[in-house]
Amino acid sequence: MKGDCIQQGIHGPNQMTLDEARRDARVRVARITGGRRLVHRLAALGIVPGAELSVIRPRGPALISIGGAHVAVGRGEACSIEVEEVTR
Amino acid sequence: MSVTVAIAGAPNSGKTTLFNQLAGVREHVGNWPGQTVERVAGRFEARDEEFTVVDLPGTYGLVAVSAEEAISTRFLIEERPDVVVSVCDASNLAGSLHLVAQIAEAGFRQVVALNMSDVAERRGIDIDDALLARELGATVVPTVARKGTGVDELAEAIAAAASEVTSPQQLILDYGAVVERHIGGLSSTITECDAASHFGPARWSAVQMLAGDQVLLRSFETKPCGPRMVAEVTRARSEITSEVGFDVEMVLAERRFAWITHLVDTVTGSPEPRTFLSDRLDLILTNRWLGLPIFFAVMWIVLRFTADVTAPYLDWIDATISGPVSRWAVVLLGAIGIGGGWFESLIVDGVLAGVGGVLVFVPVLFGLYLMLAILEDSGYMARAAAVADRTMRAVGIPGKSFLPMMVGFGCTVPAIYATRTLDSPRDRLLTGLITPFMSCGARLPVYVLLASVFFVGSSGTVVFSMYLLGISVAVLVGFVLSKTALKEEEPSPFVMVMPEFRAPSARTIWALASQRTGAFIKGAGTLIVAASIVVWALLAIPVGGDGTLGDTEPENSAFGVVAETSATVLEPLGFGEWEQSGALISGFVAKEVVVSTMAQLYSVEDRQVEAETGSFLSDVGEIATSFVTATFDTIRAIPSVIGIDFLDIDVESSTGFHNAIRSSFDASSGGHGSLAALAFMVFVLLYTPCVASVAAFRHEFGTKWMTVSITGQMVIAWVFAFLVFQGGLLLGVG
């Protein structure tokens, strides 16, 4: 099932927004679209392009684990985070 | 001269607990400039030297995204503290090092407190402190703030750092060729502009401004070369973005995190990612369907605890002040020969009643603060906010407002203080402005009394609809404010760290609760006592008739005149009799007295303090026994918190009183008594809850917003009551 973000960027074959990720998937952040405050807030938590994180739950609200910490991310915010799945 | 130490750290890193452990006593030293965030400082001694510690608001980095974070950045830039203690969550080192790295880049003498090192250890994260210290160029001290472990070592490390003579080592990160070129260019401009390096090393200033920091940029703007600086920063930012293809802040953050990831790997030897119990717990607590019921259950317990468990103490304080203490005052004044007159009345009905009005809030507030501190310290609050956020945000109200709004059903005063749990001053203010519309417990007797007179048979529905109207108005006002006066260009993003679950520490909770309760007594107490004296004076000053000062009929007092005058304004609402407006005026002091004032003004009963009932000793005995009873009642009330029992309200319900009310409302409304009573209830619901809530509001948000709040409440109450009464007349209801 796909999320219902208003799509902003052009996705590569392996790319999706955070809310479209699989539960328990390991993903790498590809790009962050969105406002300055969001970019800063995410950056301060280590959610920057290149960072890897685990998706505990992709939406409602999204719950991710990064560096051992849990972060809840709202629907709109999850739509601004473009990720690609990391194969293990 | 004492050495200044700033404590910085992310929210929930245990920063405040560590501060308390280090400084012993927290000292409220006013608010941060232009903010409603309290500034707290403390003192400690080490190596025979005195240190002043400042607790900075929680921040994730030095480039501020909220007004609160800007406070920390501004303090560090403008006051350049001698030592900065950065508090890290050792169980989430990567998340904490962002701030640490920036402080090191800014060239501060830094002591890193590796807090919650016990949690990290339990999770099998083994941090090489010595290696970390070397890489950061800072002292590293493992601590467990909640147990007080490592606090002495931290104090010693601070003293050692402060006594160093060499200038601190500045951390230099490689930001890549493109960015480095611009850093170089900006640095030379900065060196020209700020020759004395007031704002710290030029390289750091360049990085900070490239990252889009407004605080530092504004500091430079005050200098002669300011405009040139601003122009250069703007140009460099856009050039980097076009060359690299990302925002500058992304490029900087990416490089910094690459460094952090490498550092964490080096000092911890990357532990296996594990699924913790808290994964599952978080999935449940923030689940779309389960989260809300759990949240409501928790709120229910908080409210019941605040209201029921503290009620016996409230009654005890009330009975002690209006009983023995008032009697002693009367006896004492009589003994020194100034009893019986207006002065006695001033002391008993003005000052003591006012002091009682302050003290009755103490048990409620303390109970609430205890519960809130437990919720915060355990980590549940963040989950609750995550659950409520989605629904609330749809109407422009932040998720965390839910808690103060719920508390508002109990009492507006603690609800105003509960806004402190919100993240930004803007969110706090918005919530503070809407919580008074939540119908507090003291308004209930008014609804019950009037409903039992005018709406026999459907009184439950009427009372319940008052609660619904209160919520609707709160949401409506919140919505309008978020679209107008408190509009945000970019709403604060919903990205929230779920802190590690932990058993709340008794010491932290107790300290928080007593400190906040003390702040209420100091901050709001004076205004409440003053208001009580003003009302007393109004009632005491004779304007007509043959009364004397302190002994006059209400209708002949200044109070009567004021009530008469304001009655004119209330005429279109259907309750323009002076007794009705008088009840509303005294209701401004406290909603608890609306019913008793009505009773008094309709001359149903009169309370008189007797000078000679009970000796001093029997009074003391009575106070002590009733305190014990209150304690037992409290203990007994704890199990009932979980159960549901029905509201137990006693209202003076003599038929004479009922008849007086009925004929008064019929007279004031031209025969539409029920409609007028409904409008009266709506007015009581929506106008200023009490002077204590006003005092609390002023304490939290300042005089300007207090005026806005009161004016808004009066206008809204009038308009809604008008709509109910005149609308009802038009539709032919009642």
Interface residues (C-beta under 8 A of the other chain):
Chain A: I32 G34 G35 R36 R37 L38 V39 H40 R41 L42 A43 A44 L45 G46 I47 V48 P49 G50 A51 S54 I56 R57 G60 P61 L63 S65 I66 G67 G68 A69 H70 V71 A72 V73 G74 R75 G76 E77
Chain B: Y60 G61 V63 V65 S66 D89 S91 N92 L93 A94 G95 H98 L99 R123 I125 G212 F246 D247 E249 M250 A253 E254 F257 A258 I260 T261 V264 P273 S278 D279 D282 L283 T286 N287 R288 A382 A386 D389 R390 R393 E490 S492 P493 F494 V495 M496 V497 M498
